[in-house]
Amino acid sequence: MDRPRREAPPPLEGNDLAITATVTVAWAIALVVLLAVRHALPPSQHWWIWTCLTGFGLGLFGLLYVPHLKRSRARSSTKRQSGG
């Protein structure tokens, strides 16, 4: 005997800008820590500094891009709902 299934809840909306900012700050902290201990890192592990720098740079790009993306999606949704 199968029990009736409940309707799926609506998807949760995340705050994209807050998530992007948090991750960007995390990359910045990791970069500062690695720069502080770079002399203790073996030369073969210095690529971690560049990884953190790249993550931080992409995070800054994301902070600029996310508002543009949200506006674009809102325009698209409005256009779709109006039928044009």
Buried (B, 14 or more C-beta within 10 A) or exposed (E): EEEEEEEEEEEEEEEBEEEBBEBBEBBBEBBEEBEEEEEEEEEEEEEBBEBBBEBBEBBBEBBEEBEEEEEEEEEEEEEEEEEE
